[in-house]
Amino acid sequence: MERRPDAPDRIRVLSIIKRLHIGGDQVRLLSFATAVDRERFEHVVLVVQGTDEARDATVGPMLATYRDAGVEVVVLGREIVSMTA
């Protein structure tokens, strides 16, 4: 399907997730990220925490899976600090 010349720019979507290990939210996000219409949407996944080799060894990393699927991923590599304490 060809884009009309008067069609608006792609809609920008940012998905934010704490970390990318194998889990329900991560699998659902990967499913969405690979199914989204890339002609209509510019989708980026933002990962707050960086990779953790010890955690990834037990629950598995998914960063490579996202990138292999062509999903744009940005890793901040920050720890989340609670503001309620």
Secondary structure per residue as TSV (DSSP state, phi and psi in degrees):
chain	resnum	aa	ss	phi	psi
A	1	M	-	360.0	124.2
A	2	E	-	-87.5	141.5
A	3	R	-	-73.4	139.0
A	4	R	-	-71.4	146.6
A	5	P	T	-62.1	-27.1
A	6	D	T	-93.1	7.2
A	7	A	-	-70.3	141.5
A	8	P	-	-68.1	162.2
A	9	D	-	-58.8	163.6
A	10	R	-	-61.9	146.9
A	11	I	E	-78.6	131.2
A	12	R	E	-90.9	128.7
A	13	V	E	-127.0	129.4
A	14	L	E	-117.8	121.3
A	15	S	E	-103.5	128.8
A	16	I	E	-111.4	131.1
A	17	I	E	-138.1	147.6
A	18	K	S	-64.9	-50.4
A	19	R	-	-154.0	164.1
A	20	L	-	-113.0	76.4
A	21	H	B	-111.9	172.4
A	22	I	S	-73.7	117.0
A	23	G	S	-163.3	173.4
A	24	G	H	-61.1	-48.6
A	25	D	H	-63.2	-40.4
A	26	Q	H	-66.4	-38.4
A	27	V	H	-69.3	-41.9
A	28	R	H	-63.3	-41.6
A	29	L	H	-65.2	-41.0
A	30	L	H	-62.2	-41.2
A	31	S	H	-61.4	-45.1
A	32	F	H	-63.9	-46.5
A	33	A	H	-63.2	-31.3
A	34	T	H	-86.9	-18.9
A	35	A	H	-95.6	-18.2
A	36	V	S	-63.3	143.2
A	37	D	-	-71.8	106.3
A	38	R	T	-73.6	-12.2
A	39	E	T	-76.8	-30.1
A	40	R	T	-99.6	-27.3
A	41	F	E	-125.9	139.9
A	42	E	E	-104.4	105.2
A	43	H	E	-108.9	129.6
A	44	V	E	-127.0	138.5
A	45	V	E	-103.3	125.3
A	46	L	E	-106.7	120.5
A	47	V	E	-103.7	121.9
A	48	V	S	-72.1	-54.5
A	49	Q	S	-88.6	148.4
A	50	G	-	-76.8	-177.3
A	51	T	-	-71.5	151.6
A	52	D	-	-133.6	107.0
A	53	E	H	-57.9	-40.6
A	54	A	H	-65.1	-46.1
A	55	R	H	-66.2	-44.0
A	56	D	H	-63.7	-29.6
A	57	A	H	-67.4	-29.0
A	58	T	H	-95.6	-35.4
A	59	V	H	-112.8	-5.6
A	60	G	-	85.1	137.0
A	61	P	B	-86.3	151.0
A	62	M	-	-123.2	-3.0
A	63	L	H	-56.1	-47.6
A	64	A	H	-63.4	-35.6
A	65	T	H	-63.5	-43.4
A	66	Y	H	-62.1	-49.6
A	67	R	H	-65.9	-38.2
A	68	D	H	-62.8	-27.8
A	69	A	T	-84.8	0.5
A	70	G	T	84.1	16.2
A	71	V	-	-86.5	131.4
A	72	E	E	-77.2	124.2
A	73	V	E	-126.5	132.4
A	74	V	E	-117.7	127.0
A	75	V	E	-108.3	119.0
A	76	L	-	-75.8	-39.6
A	77	G	-	72.2	39.1
A	78	R	-	-115.6	154.1
A	79	E	-	-92.1	145.3
A	80	I	-	-87.0	127.8
A	81	V	-	-109.0	129.7
A	82	S	-	-73.0	133.9
A	83	M	S	-93.3	-2.1
A	84	T	-	-90.8	-16.1
A	85	A	-	-82.0	360.0
